[in-house]
Amino acid sequence: MSSATWRNFFTYNKYAQITARAVRQSLKESERVVAEKRGATALKYQQWENGVGGPQVFLKPEEVKAVGKSAAV
């Protein structure tokens, strides 16, 4: 069996998400908490018309307030 059999079932992004979650869960408690905070993402979009960008809108604003930027960002 090939080491890349995961490609038959899901995309690379999904594979990376699964492996990152597995690594985070295997860490000690203090390191795990820091890694989980780093893994949180916020999604926003912006409507563009005639070359001018409109306001940026967060899709889940209540989660954006809880997520802080890490020193690595």
Secondary structure as UniProt FT lines:
FT   TURN            3..4
FT   HELIX           5..8
FT   HELIX           12..26
FT   HELIX           29..39
FT   STRAND          44..49
FT   TURN            50..51
FT   STRAND          52..58
FT   HELIX           61..66
FT   TURN            71..72
//
